[in-house]
Amino acid sequence: MNVINKIPGPILVFMGACCLSFGGLIVKSFEGSTLWQILFWRSLFFSLTVLLFLIITYKKKLFKAFYDSGLPGLIGGVILSFGFCGYVFAMYNTTVANTNFIISTQILFLAIFGYLFLKETISSITLASIILAITGVLLMVGNSLSPGEMSGNLAAFSMPITFAVLIIIVRKFPTVDMVPAQFIAGVSSCFIGFLLSEKLMISSHDIFLGFTAGFFQVGFGFIFITMGARSTPSAMVGIIMLSESVLGPMWAFLFAAERPSLFTLIGGGVILFAVLLQFYSLLFSNKKEKIIN
């Protein structure tokens, strides 16, 4: 753990984004498992990974960490679990590129929810970013004529929405440690997978993929990002996280022969431009505040 603490924050965030970027490739590599079976095993191993991290971090104060997270941690964890479910459903039913580009809209949902619930103002640049992002999404979703792919695209929105809600909770309760909430999210999504699966047993090949997804892809991904974000400006975290949207489709193209459509590439490019425009606005406002102060 001391070795991880010595790694600079931005590098940790990038390592986390790299881990998360393999999600689509792993889901596409399952053989014969239903999406609810994938959700169960992925969430099970993720929960065990986060629990192990919490035990190492808090030791005898483990239960106190859950108690201190309180109602915000419980609500945040349950909400995040719906995002986990939507992520697996999206990767199972639509392309990796569509899912990753839609996930990158999380900063735009954060601006909208900040305006609605925290009374934060929306600048003209942010408004332009939102309009551009909606245009990009319509280009991708409008090209998805099959019911399955359309449902996958819609399910993908659960990730940026639930993530934005989680960040709003963090801003509302800044002293709450949200790592226990990740464990709650894992257990909740595992329970959902358990209820919706007709049977839990899958092949050893798919169980290994579930372990890889829960332990490496999601577990280490969220742990690295959580630790790295402590010493990395939020705007920089968001920019680094864009690498997930670029790397995810690339892994699927290289190792799963998944070729995104022209409309997906155009729409994704519009979305990434909108997100970068929003980050430029954030960086500009932060620099302006420093000059004033």
C-alpha positions as CSV (number, residue, x, y, z in Angstrom):
1,M,0.0,0.0,0.0
2,N,2.9,2.3,0.8
3,V,4.2,1.7,-2.8
4,I,0.9,2.9,-4.3
5,N,0.9,6.0,-2.1
6,K,4.3,7.0,-3.5
7,I,2.9,7.1,-7.1
8,P,1.9,10.6,-8.2
9,G,-1.9,11.3,-8.2
10,P,-2.3,11.9,-12.0
11,I,-0.5,8.7,-12.8
12,L,-2.8,6.8,-10.4
13,V,-5.8,8.3,-12.1
14,F,-4.5,7.3,-15.5
15,M,-3.8,3.8,-14.3
16,G,-7.4,3.6,-13.0
17,A,-8.8,4.8,-16.3
18,C,-6.7,2.2,-18.2
19,C,-8.1,-0.5,-15.9
20,L,-11.7,0.6,-16.5
21,S,-11.1,0.8,-20.3
22,F,-10.9,-3.0,-20.5
23,G,-14.5,-3.4,-19.3
24,G,-16.1,-3.6,-22.8
25,L,-13.5,-6.1,-24.1
26,I,-14.0,-8.3,-21.0
27,V,-17.8,-8.3,-21.2
28,K,-17.6,-9.1,-25.0
29,S,-15.2,-12.0,-24.2
30,F,-17.7,-14.0,-22.0
31,E,-18.8,-17.3,-23.6
32,G,-22.4,-18.4,-22.9
33,S,-23.1,-16.4,-19.8
34,T,-26.1,-14.2,-19.6
35,L,-25.7,-10.5,-18.7
36,W,-27.1,-11.1,-15.2
37,Q,-24.6,-13.9,-14.6
38,I,-21.9,-11.6,-15.8
39,L,-23.2,-8.9,-13.4
40,F,-23.3,-11.3,-10.5
41,W,-19.7,-12.6,-10.8
42,R,-18.2,-9.2,-11.7
43,S,-19.9,-7.6,-8.8
44,L,-19.0,-10.4,-6.4
45,F,-15.3,-10.2,-7.1
46,F,-15.4,-6.4,-7.1
47,S,-17.1,-6.4,-3.6
48,L,-14.4,-8.8,-2.3
49,T,-11.6,-6.6,-3.7
50,V,-13.0,-3.4,-2.2
51,L,-13.6,-5.2,1.1
52,L,-10.0,-6.4,1.1
53,F,-8.8,-2.8,0.4
54,L,-11.0,-1.5,3.3
55,I,-9.7,-4.1,5.7
56,I,-6.1,-3.2,4.8
57,T,-6.8,0.5,5.0
58,Y,-9.0,0.8,8.1
59,K,-8.0,-2.5,10.0
60,K,-9.9,-2.5,13.3
61,K,-11.8,0.7,12.3
62,L,-13.6,-1.1,9.4
63,F,-17.1,-1.0,10.8
64,K,-16.6,2.6,12.0
65,A,-15.8,3.5,8.4
66,F,-19.2,2.2,7.3
67,Y,-20.9,3.9,10.2
68,D,-19.2,7.2,9.5
69,S,-20.3,7.1,5.8
70,G,-23.9,7.1,7.1
71,L,-26.9,7.7,5.0
72,P,-25.1,9.5,2.2
73,G,-22.8,6.5,1.7
74,L,-25.7,4.1,1.7
75,I,-27.7,6.1,-0.8
76,G,-24.6,6.8,-3.0
77,G,-23.7,3.1,-3.0
78,V,-27.2,2.0,-4.0
79,I,-27.4,4.6,-6.7
80,L,-24.0,3.6,-8.1
81,S,-25.1,-0.1,-8.2
82,F,-27.7,0.9,-10.8
83,G,-24.9,2.4,-12.8
84,F,-23.0,-0.9,-12.6
85,C,-26.0,-2.8,-13.8
86,G,-26.6,-0.4,-16.7
87,Y,-22.9,-0.6,-17.7
88,V,-23.0,-4.4,-18.1
89,F,-26.4,-4.2,-19.9
90,A,-25.0,-1.6,-22.3
91,M,-21.8,-3.5,-23.0
92,Y,-23.9,-6.7,-23.6
93,N,-26.3,-5.0,-26.0
94,T,-24.4,-2.3,-27.8
95,T,-20.9,-1.4,-29.0
96,V,-18.0,-0.6,-26.7
97,A,-17.5,2.7,-28.5
98,N,-21.1,3.8,-28.0
99,T,-21.0,3.0,-24.3
100,N,-17.7,4.7,-23.7
101,F,-18.6,7.9,-25.6
102,I,-21.9,8.1,-23.7
103,I,-20.1,7.6,-20.3
104,S,-17.9,10.5,-21.2
105,T,-20.9,12.8,-20.8
106,Q,-20.8,12.5,-17.1
107,I,-19.2,16.0,-16.6
108,L,-22.2,17.5,-18.5
109,F,-24.7,15.7,-16.2
110,L,-22.6,17.0,-13.3
111,A,-23.1,20.6,-14.5
112,I,-26.9,20.0,-14.9
113,F,-27.3,18.4,-11.5
114,G,-25.1,21.0,-9.9
115,Y,-27.5,23.7,-11.3
116,L,-30.6,21.8,-10.2
117,F,-29.6,20.7,-6.7
118,L,-26.6,22.9,-5.7
119,K,-27.7,26.1,-7.4
120,E,-24.5,26.3,-9.3
121,T,-24.6,28.5,-12.4
122,I,-24.3,27.2,-15.9
123,S,-22.0,29.3,-18.1
124,S,-22.6,29.9,-21.8
125,I,-19.7,27.5,-22.6
126,T,-21.2,24.8,-20.4
127,L,-24.6,25.3,-22.2
128,A,-22.9,25.0,-25.6
129,S,-21.1,21.8,-24.4
130,I,-24.4,20.3,-23.3
131,I,-26.0,21.1,-26.7
132,L,-23.0,19.6,-28.6
133,A,-23.1,16.5,-26.4
134,I,-26.8,16.0,-27.0
135,T,-26.1,16.4,-30.8
136,G,-23.4,13.7,-30.6
137,V,-25.5,11.3,-28.7
138,L,-28.4,11.8,-31.2
139,L,-26.0,10.9,-34.0
140,M,-25.1,7.7,-32.3
141,V,-28.4,6.7,-30.9
142,G,-30.3,7.7,-34.1
143,N,-28.1,5.3,-36.1
144,S,-29.0,2.4,-33.7
145,L,-32.1,1.1,-35.5
146,S,-32.2,-2.4,-33.8
147,P,-34.2,-2.5,-30.5
148,G,-31.3,-4.3,-28.7
149,E,-28.7,-1.7,-29.5
150,M,-31.1,1.2,-28.8
151,S,-31.8,-0.3,-25.3
152,G,-28.0,-0.7,-24.8
153,N,-27.4,2.9,-25.7
154,L,-30.1,4.1,-23.3
155,A,-28.8,1.9,-20.5
156,A,-25.3,3.4,-21.0
157,F,-26.7,6.7,-19.7
158,S,-27.1,5.1,-16.2
159,M,-23.3,5.3,-15.7
160,P,-22.8,9.1,-16.2
161,I,-26.1,9.9,-14.5
162,T,-25.4,7.8,-11.4
163,F,-21.8,9.0,-11.3
164,A,-22.9,12.6,-11.4
165,V,-25.4,11.9,-8.6
166,L,-22.6,10.3,-6.5
167,I,-20.4,13.4,-7.0
168,I,-23.3,15.7,-6.0
169,I,-23.6,13.7,-2.8
170,V,-19.8,14.0,-2.2
171,R,-20.1,17.8,-2.7
172,K,-23.1,18.0,-0.4
173,F,-21.3,15.9,2.2
174,P,-17.5,16.6,1.6
175,T,-16.4,14.8,4.8
176,V,-18.0,11.5,3.9
177,D,-15.6,8.8,2.7
178,M,-17.2,7.2,-0.3
179,V,-15.0,4.1,-0.5
180,P,-17.4,2.1,1.7
181,A,-20.2,3.2,-0.7
182,Q,-18.3,1.3,-3.5
183,F,-18.6,-1.9,-1.4
184,I,-22.3,-1.2,-1.0
185,A,-22.7,-0.7,-4.7
186,G,-20.9,-3.9,-5.4
187,V,-23.0,-5.9,-3.0
188,S,-26.3,-4.3,-4.3
189,S,-25.5,-5.0,-7.9
190,C,-24.4,-8.6,-7.0
191,F,-27.8,-9.1,-5.3
192,I,-29.6,-7.8,-8.4
193,G,-27.6,-10.2,-10.6
194,F,-28.5,-13.0,-8.1
195,L,-32.2,-12.3,-8.3
196,L,-32.4,-12.0,-12.1
197,S,-30.1,-15.0,-12.9
198,E,-31.9,-18.3,-13.5
199,K,-28.7,-20.1,-12.5
200,L,-25.4,-18.8,-11.1
201,M,-22.9,-21.4,-12.2
202,I,-21.0,-20.6,-15.4
203,S,-17.9,-22.1,-17.1
204,S,-14.5,-21.8,-15.5
205,H,-13.5,-19.6,-18.4
206,D,-16.3,-17.1,-17.7
207,I,-15.6,-17.2,-13.9
208,F,-12.0,-16.2,-14.6
209,L,-13.3,-13.3,-16.7
210,G,-15.6,-12.3,-13.9
211,F,-12.7,-12.4,-11.5
212,T,-10.6,-10.3,-13.9
213,A,-13.4,-7.8,-14.3
214,G,-14.2,-7.5,-10.6
215,F,-10.6,-7.6,-9.3
216,F,-8.6,-5.9,-11.9
217,Q,-10.9,-3.8,-14.2
218,V,-13.4,-2.4,-11.7
219,G,-11.7,-3.0,-8.4
220,F,-8.3,-1.6,-9.1
221,G,-9.8,0.9,-11.4
222,F,-11.9,2.6,-8.7
223,I,-9.2,2.2,-6.0
224,F,-6.6,3.9,-8.2
225,I,-8.9,6.7,-9.2
226,T,-10.1,7.2,-5.6
227,M,-6.5,7.4,-4.2
228,G,-5.2,9.5,-7.1
229,A,-8.0,12.0,-7.0
230,R,-7.0,13.0,-3.5
231,S,-3.9,14.9,-4.8
232,T,-5.1,15.7,-8.4
233,P,-7.3,18.7,-9.3
234,S,-10.8,17.7,-10.3
235,A,-10.5,19.2,-13.7
236,M,-7.4,17.3,-14.4
237,V,-9.0,14.1,-13.2
238,G,-11.8,14.5,-15.7
239,I,-9.4,15.2,-18.6
240,I,-7.4,12.1,-17.7
241,M,-10.6,10.0,-17.4
242,L,-11.3,10.8,-21.1
243,S,-8.6,8.2,-21.9
244,E,-11.1,5.5,-20.9
245,S,-13.4,6.7,-23.7
246,V,-10.5,6.4,-26.2
247,L,-8.8,3.2,-25.0
248,G,-12.0,1.2,-24.5
249,P,-13.1,1.2,-28.2
250,M,-9.4,0.7,-29.2
251,W,-9.1,-2.6,-27.2
252,A,-12.5,-3.8,-28.6
253,F,-11.2,-3.0,-32.1
254,L,-7.9,-4.7,-31.7
255,F,-8.9,-7.8,-29.7
256,A,-12.6,-8.3,-30.4
257,A,-12.8,-7.1,-34.0
258,E,-15.5,-4.6,-33.1
259,R,-15.6,-1.9,-35.7
260,P,-17.5,1.2,-34.7
261,S,-19.8,2.8,-37.4
262,L,-19.0,6.1,-39.1
263,F,-22.0,7.7,-37.2
264,T,-20.5,6.4,-33.9
265,L,-17.1,7.9,-34.6
266,I,-18.6,11.2,-35.7
267,G,-21.0,11.4,-32.7
268,G,-18.2,10.3,-30.3
269,G,-15.9,13.0,-31.7
270,V,-18.6,15.6,-31.1
271,I,-19.1,14.3,-27.5
272,L,-15.4,14.4,-26.8
273,F,-15.1,17.9,-28.2
274,A,-18.1,19.0,-26.0
275,V,-16.5,17.5,-22.9
276,L,-13.1,19.1,-23.7
277,L,-14.8,22.4,-24.1
278,Q,-16.4,22.0,-20.7
279,F,-13.0,21.2,-19.1
280,Y,-11.5,24.3,-20.8
281,S,-14.3,26.3,-19.1
282,L,-13.5,24.7,-15.7
283,L,-9.7,25.3,-16.1
284,F,-10.3,28.9,-17.2
285,S,-12.6,29.6,-14.3
286,N,-10.1,28.1,-11.8
287,K,-7.2,30.2,-13.2
288,K,-9.5,33.3,-13.0
289,E,-10.3,32.6,-9.3
290,K,-6.5,32.2,-8.5
291,I,-5.8,35.5,-10.2
292,I,-8.5,37.3,-8.2
293,N,-7.4,35.7,-4.9
